[in-house]
Amino acid sequence: MKYVIYFYLAILQACFIQAAVAEESPSNNTEIPTLEQDFVNSINKFTKEQIVAQFGEPAKADDVKIKTTGKIVASIWQYHFINTAVDGSYYETTELDFIDDKVVMVAFMNHSGDEGPENAQQFQVPGK
């Protein structure tokens, strides 16, 4: 009887694990929402490949590589006019920050995202 209970528990556990894994990785048919809050809540469940499949290649992409191996460990991608605010207006730029293949941060900007360090406010750091 003890083995029947263990077998039953193992089957139940396998079912729950399968359901949890299915929730974490959406299928290729799942569309990424574009409304800002829905986008933020779900984008980290999609791979770079799935994001490119829906939105195309990013307008701008910067990669951080390990010098010795050349492996990309982080990326910053920018898209234009893909996300909407609650009022229906589009954000000019959406920035996605990746660690490996997963989005870890999203930024919505009402400018093109082209403002670089040369246009940023400069501060003098006092010497020691």
PEZICOR-V329864 format. One record per helix or strand. SS is the DSSP state (A for helix, B for strand). FROM is the first residue (numbers start at 0). TO is the last residue. If there is no record, write none. Layout:
<<SS;FROM;TO> <SS;FROM;TO>>
This chain:
<<A;1;23> <B;34;34> <A;35;44> <A;47;54> <B;59;64> <B;71;79> <B;83;83> <B;89;89> <B;92;98> <B;101;108> <A;116;118>>
